[in-house]
């Protein structure tokens, strides 16, 4: 195989690798953004749960109503 053909094939392979690296970078960025949103949502829910636990006690699910 002539050197020019080999060089062309290497350039093509490199172009594919660069495209793949860009696609993977985009995926990682998207996943990081999604993770950030999920962490913020989790923190909000944890604060709400803590506030609800600090509030008035809810009756137990199996407890009879107060008039019994």
N, C-alpha and C positions, 0 to 999 in steps of 0.2 A: 504494500500500500504506500503510495507516495506520501511524503511529509505534508503536502498541502491538504490532502484528504484527511489525514489524521488530525491535523490542526483544526480543520473545519468541524470534524466530529467532536473534538474536545471543546471547541467554542459553543457548539450546540448543547453539549452536555452541561457546560457551565451556565448557559442561559437558562436551561431547565432548572438547575440547582438554585440559581438566583431567584427565579419565579417561585419555586417551592419555599425558599427561605422567607420571601415576602409574604406569601400566603400564611405560613405558620406564624409569622410575627403578627399578622392581623388577627389570627385566631387567638393568640396569647393575649393581645390587647383587649379583644372583645371579652374573653373570659375574665380578665382582671377587672374590667368595668362591671361585669355581672357579679363577680365576687364582692366588689365594693358595695354594690346595691344590696346584695343579700346580707352583708354584715351590718349595714345601716338598719335594714329591716329587722334583723335579729335583735340588735341593740334596742330598737324602739319597742319591740314586743317584750323583751326582758324588762324594760322599765315599766311597761303597762302591767305586766304580771306582778312585779314587785309592788306597784301601787295598789293593785287589786288585793294582794295578800295583806297589805298594811291596812286596808279599809275594814269596814264592818264585816264581821264573820258571816259567811253564808251558811244557811242551815244545811245540815248533812242531807244527802240525797235520800237516805233511808229513814230519816227522823220523821216521826208522826207530826202532823200539823199541831200548832200550839193549843188548839181548842180540845185536844183529846186528853 
